[in-house]
Amino acid sequence: MTKTRATQAEREEHVRAWEASGVSSRAYAARAGINPNTLVSWRWQRRGRGEAKKASPAPGLAFIELAQPGRPGEAGRTIELQVADVTVRVPDGFDPETLRRVLAVVGARS
């Protein structure tokens, strides 16, 4: 099987699609049939050329911790994230990957 070298345009498209997808480099690369290290390298090269850096998943993000009586880590503690007209409430013990995907979707809306 002969490997073909991706064109600059193909690399750019893969990096853009990966960043917009909200999934890990491994997950995206597996779907796209490319090596995840190659994908990360393409993004690194793109940034080195001064091209657009990965957009923040949620521009204008404001972090507000809602303090409740009790010690940190106790049930009931919540962090509230306000992005434009959307409020995301994150309970203690949340799954970071799920939050990252939610913020990517919210950021794409704003």
Residue pairs with C-beta under 8 A, 6 or more apart in sequence:
6 14
6 34
6 42
11 42
11 45
11 46
12 42
12 46
14 28
14 32
14 34
14 39
14 42
15 39
15 42
15 43
15 46
17 28
17 32
18 25
18 28
18 29
18 32
18 39
18 43
19 43
19 54
19 55
20 104
20 108
21 27
21 28
21 104
22 57
22 100
22 101
22 104
22 105
23 101
24 36
24 97
25 36
25 39
25 40
26 36
28 36
28 39
29 35
29 36
29 38
29 39
30 36
32 39
43 54
46 52
47 53
55 107
56 107
57 100
57 103
57 104
57 106
57 107
58 81
58 83
58 103
58 104
58 106
58 107
58 110
59 83
59 107
59 110
60 83
60 84
60 110
61 81
61 82
61 83
61 103
62 81
62 82
62 83
63 79
63 81
64 79
64 80
64 81
64 82
65 79
65 80
66 77
66 78
66 79
66 80
68 76
68 77
68 78
70 76
70 77
73 92
74 92
75 92
76 92
77 91
77 92
78 89
78 90
78 91
78 92
79 89
79 90
80 87
80 88
80 89
80 90
81 87
81 88
81 89
81 90
81 103
82 88
83 103
83 106
83 107
83 110
84 109
84 110
86 106
86 109
86 110
88 99
88 102
88 103
88 106
90 99
